[in-house]
Amino acid sequence: MACEEKAVVEQRTRSTWKTRHQGDRETGVTKSLLGYGVIAGPVYVAVVLAQALTRDGFDLTRHAWSLLANGDLGWIQITNFVVTAATTLAFAVGLRRALAPGRGATWAPRLVGAYSAALLASGAFRADPAMGFPAGTPEGPGEVSWHGNLHFASGAVGFLCLVAACFVVGSRFAADGRRGWAAYSRLSGALFLASFVAIATGGGAAWATLTFVGGVLISWGWMSALSVHLYRRVTPGRG
């Protein structure tokens, strides 16, 4: 009888260790995926600013960042779009794992995933040269090609998906009684939406361009902050 009891105890111990080890591994995977959400925005912005400050003729007050995909060095911005799309998609997967189960665990990751697809499309379909950039391009908006139209369309869809994701996550935090994070998420979405409306209707004015830059920084900042927040809260059984 003692031998049987010992065997049962050993079996339970092994089962407990296996479950705990599996939980730790799943948590590690979730945290790794969320880590990509921390770096996605800062890396994207850093690469853009490095180009904006070194490429001849680029003016941050006049030119949309997408214009950097043109010219001999355009491959840098195209690569930036692709890499950022990949890191954002990884974050979307981590977001699903971190939020499950509960409100927003389905649609928030889907919306962020759609935004990552839009980033990829933005790299595949370049914005047309305009407003004197790259150097030698005539002033003014110029003619819009088929790939320019696809760039604008994919960007619009992606931006609206990210705005919606902010509100979905805000709804989740509100349901959890996290009023501060709920307000922050909703405010980030509202400000990013306002900046998108500004660039879409501003006719290339400097105020509209800078307003949109501000909105982009706010949206990436929200994603990084959310990633850090969820990273710290993920525990075995929730990853």
PEPEMO-V299135 format. One line per field, one symbol per residue. ss: DSSP state (H for helix, E for strand, L for the rest). phi: phi as a letter, one per 20 degrees, with the letter a starting at -180 (. if undefined). psi: psi as a letter, one per 20 degrees, with the letter a starting at -180 (. if undefined). A space follows every 10 residues. Layout:
ss=???
phi=???
psi=???
//
This chain:
ss=LHHHHHHHHH HHHHHHHHHH HHHHHHHHHH HHHHHHHHHH HHHHHHHHHH HHLLLLLLLL LLLLHHHHHL LLLHHHHHHH HHHHHHHHHH HHHHHHHHHL LLLLLLHHHH HHHHHHHHHH HHHHLLLLLE LLELLLLLLL LLLLLHHHHH HHHHHHHHHH HHHHHHHHHH HHHHHLLLHH HHHHHHHHHH HHHHHHHHHH HLLLLHHHHH HHHHHHHHHH HHHHHHHHHH HHHLLLLLL
phi=.fffffffff ffffffffff ffffffffff ffffgfffeg fgfgffffff fgecefnecf ecdffffffe nfefffffff gffffffffg ffffffffef epfnfeefff ffffffffff ffffdfffga lncfgofgfn fmedefffff ffffffffff ffgffgffff fffffemeff ffffffffff ffffffffff demnffffff ffgfffffff ffffffffff gfefcgocc
psi=ghhghghggh ghgggggggg ggghghgggg hgghhhhgig ghgggggghh ghiippipoh ihpqhhiiir rhjhhghghg ggghgghhgg hgghgghhhq rrpiighghg ghhhhhhhgg hhhhoqqqqr kjprpipqqr haqprhhggh ggghgggggh ghghhghghh hghghijmhg hgggghgggg hhghhghghh iikjqhhggh ghgghghggh gggggggggh ghiprpij.
//
